[in-house]
Amino acid sequence: MSIDGPIAKTNSKRGKLRALLCATAALGLVPAAGLSAAPALANPAKISIAFAQGYCGNTWRATMDNAFFAEAKQLENAGVLASYKYVCAENSVPTQESQMADFILEHPSVIVLDPTSSTALNGEIAKAVAAHIPVLVTDSGPVTSPLAYELNAPNAQLMLTLDSYLAQRLHGKGNVLVVRGIAGNLAEQQFYNATVSVYKKYPGIHIVGTVWGQWTDAISEQAVAKVLSGLPSIQGVSQQGGSYGVAEAFKAAGRPIPIIVGDNRGTFVHWWAAEHKLNGYTTLSAATNPGIGSADVYVAVQMAEGKAVPKNMLMPILTITQAQLPAYSSLSLTASAAKTYPDSWYQTNIIGRG
């Protein structure tokens, strides 16, 4: 899959922001500690971004991609970004390696990489950097290459939040089913390690099953359905993405629906709201913020302009409590809850130079 973005007209508001940033640089202000000067300095009228997406098979990734497109379009309209290109590897490492090789030949100002593997793309990252193309790894990072810049989520924090809530709701006792993501993904391993660390503190909670849901409702439903008949009663489900599919699997099997921590997707949010109205079903939902796609574009432009950015950056997670649930009633079934911010927020909270 490939999408190219057209060049559009200038937006005066964005132009004023860029002028302000340039004026700040002219005053001789030095970057904050921990920042690194990006290796490229492109003519703003010629900045191009290439986005190598590793997987686009769920609503979270679709929402992330849409956030990327919206920010890229806005910066095109502002005359800051000349073009952007998007490809998706459909979770295939060889495909993503080939796409990265193509991008290097095309020589964009910056490559944004949502990696299919924490190690397999290191060679392509090295080739890009050698060709003076900085690489911004996002979402599914970190990667083991020290050459890439990283903009990821606090993955451990996400699962610590969800699993601690679940353990407390269970009062430290009960059987838990764990639904993991995509095997071999370093972010997934960080999620899972955090989950395990929580339940080690609760000897009365037993993980009685683990399945791979690949962060999708359909695959999570199938995976859970295959194992349910062989499992004892389940009081809680820990998951990384695919909550609605889990609920559907329990429903189809005629099993009582346990406490399922949510994934912020429209399917689960609407199901949760309906269940709460029907029988008082209560839970907590949290996920990494797919609005990171918007932040990727902003940070990539800063890198292309030669601005100093940290080698390691974090996008906060997004949590929905029971009290906050009504605020998400308009969330589309085909989207995930997301939050994007003005460029000034990214400058202050992601880059840390505000």
Salt bridges, closest charged atoms under 4 A:
GLU106 OE2 - LYS85 NZ 3.12
ASP114 OD2 - ARG61 NH1 3.60
GLU124 OE2 - LYS127 NZ 3.51
ASP139 OD2 - ARG61 NE 3.06
GLU188 OE2 - ARG180 NE 2.83
ASP263 OD2 - ARG265 NE 3.73
GLU305 OE2 - ARG18 NE 3.03
GLU305 OE1 - LYS307 NZ 3.18
ASP343 OD2 - ARG14 NH1 2.24
